[in-house]
Amino acid sequence: MRPILLVPLLAVLPACAVNPATGQRQLMLVSEGQEIAMGREADPQISGQYGLYPDSGLQVYVRGLGQRLAAVSERPNLPWSFRVVDDPIINAFAVPGGFIYVTRGILAHFNSEAELVSVLGHEIGHVTARHSASQMSTQQLAQVGLVAGAILAPQYQDFAGLAQAGLGLMFLKFSRDDERQADDLGLRYLTRIRYDAREMPKVFAMLASVSQGEGAGRLPGWLSTHPDPADRQQRISQLIAAMPDTAGRTVNRNEYLRRLAGLVFDHNPRDGFFRGPAFYHPDLRFQMVFPEGWRTANQRQAVVAQPSSQDGLLQLTLDEAASADVAVRTFLGQDGVTAGPVRASSAGGLTGATARFVARTEDGTLAGLVAAVALDGRVYRLLGVAPEAKWPTYDAAAAAAFGSFARLTDRAALAAQPLRLEIVTADRAMTLAEFHQRYPSQVSLDVVARLNQLQPAGRVTAGYLVKRVVGGPLP
């Protein structure tokens, strides 16, 4: 299955342009208009995949800071967009054309508005320096083709595999030089709007602390391609030390922390969660068991599972069809699909339909099972697929997974609630350990320390705002 190109390859000779942000000449075969078009096409895909965090006040706040920074950049007339996505991973990223995203996970770990501004400035720097466009130009020249998001041709999009892996290509892996350049530009932009540059190194210290304390689970995979956070912290600190005194510039620590009150922390069980191979969705009130030992992922638009060999896929999605039978027949009606008989079936006592199929694609013949079931006015579709020769290995597992679909009645699962940040004003000086004992969290002292950018043995002063994590019950 070959991703379609979001923009056509350009049949032009190599061209160099002077970048207005960096002053450097760079190979550029992608026009500004094409950058904007790519960003506008990617934005709904990213928003749909991750979801936007449902706090309009926080969205307006981040957008306002981003627009202030973009206005003092070298490309102020791009259609800049700044969004908070509903993801617990510590991440921020930009796609061409000025579309920038920060996760609620990274917002939870900042401790001042200036830290947030420094990261927004860094992502703006990737756009103004045209890092994505430059990479794409190099790829085009090498006739590799432009891949930005693994958007499959419509007739094959049901066989996309793990959608998260495809969207990961949106976050092009910038070179270490690109990252350093974006750091420099972020520093430039935050000082232009008079924020305290000394807050920027704290972001790198936070990344290093989380990386050491929690490993890859809290950080995106692309971080391994970035310069080491400690090296970035040292380098930026040296640049700041050579700058004119920035004392008295904006930090806005307390104002920022108060905006975090109630922010969802870590994974939200209301969006669904796994206990081993069993998946539970409290809001939609269903459960399903995936094959034992398979790798599973709960994504915004699908729940997916793959065997360790990665040559098969199970994917559960909502379907817009009016009934389970219509959902199955609509899938089978796609070009290139040879359908077996549609059979009425049931799952957990619910009305359903199933069919086997064979699908011919550019990369070979696939075989699989498509099944659908209706619950509470919604239709759920399960797709199992593998190369035709491999499918007999997975057929029984796919059928068993579909048969396990049922209404969720477990009271503990239905009652699961997310963790949230609470902002507490310390009424006296105390150690962080004393604070943790007096104001207990649903997470460890080490996590509380990282959230507050303190050491577990550190102290807080009277009047100091401190984050703790409350809520639940967790599943």
Secondary structure, DSSP 8 states (H G I E B T S, - for coil): --B--SS--------EEE-TTT--EEE--S-HHHHHHHHHHHHHHHHHHH-B-S-HHHHHHHHHHHHHHHHTSS-TTS--EEEEES--S--EEEETTTEEEEEHHHHHH--SHHHHHHHHHHHHHHHHTTHHHHHHHHHHHTT----SS--B-GGGGGG---HHHHHGGGS----HHHHHHHHHHHHHHHHHTTB-GGGHHHHHHHHHHHHHHHGGGGS-GGGGGS--HHHHHHHHHHHHHTS---TTSB--HHHHHHHTTT-EES--GGG-EEETTEEEETTTTEEEE--TT-EEEE-SS-EEEE-TT---EEEEEEE-SSSHHHHHHHHHTSTTEEE---EEEEETTEEEEEEEEEEEETTEEEEEEEEEEEETTEEEEEEEEEETTTHHHHHHHHHHHHHT-EE---HHHHT---EEEEEEE-SS-EEHHHHHHHS--SS-HHHHHHHTT--TT-EE-TT-EEEEEEE----
